Amino acid sequence: MQSKSKKKPDQNETPEKPKHIVQRYRDRLSVLRQAQDFSQKDEIPKAVASYNKYLESLANYYEITEDKLHPDLFMKDKNLAEVLLVSQVYWDLAKAYDRSPQLKKECERCLNQFVKFSLGFKFQFINSEMLRKFVKKKAAYNPKFFESAFEKLKMNSKACYIATFSLENDPITLNSLRNFKFKLMNNGHSNLVEKYYQLSPLILEFFDSNFYFSLVANSILLRPFLRFLSKIV
């Protein structure tokens, strides 16, 4: 009688994750909602603990430490909402740590993570505006950290506010306009770029409150003009 041979493990087979890690990952959104509730009630220590529990559940699932969390870990098309959530968690943590002189380094680190999880995504403008308004209110105990984060979002962005709004599905034209923007900055015309950043939020806010007008203006005026400009530059 022949003995049954044991099945050899497939070297390409992904090992199963421990059940407790999978369960924590599945429960992460409940933990996040709890953190947001604590934050709204101004129960900051409890909010911070829950936010960190949420981030740890992601880190454990991807088999890294929390400080190594990066947007590239996520499938950006399918998990865009999660990337946005992570950016908001780091934003709330940065504001919480900002209150404590002993946690200044953590505040700066969380702001860097906030920037990392904002750059190049559709919600970058929203996050940038949120940061700009916070800086303008002078609500920070460590204002230089927040100002620096805003500059990174504003100047080192791979996107242009109005151009991205108008040409979201035209990466070639966007890249041409982006290069033109950097040429202006490198040739002593950074004041023009600065004006662009100052006016863009106002224009986009107007478009947001006048949806049908923005559709018409974009299709008839804005998009054709930007494409014409990209060919010239």
Helices and strands as residue ranges (DSSP letters): H 19-26, H 28-40, H 44-61, G 66-68, G 71-73, H 80-98, G 101-103, H 104-116, H 124-136, H 143-155, H 161-166, H 171-186, H 190-209, H 211-217, I 218-222, H 223-232
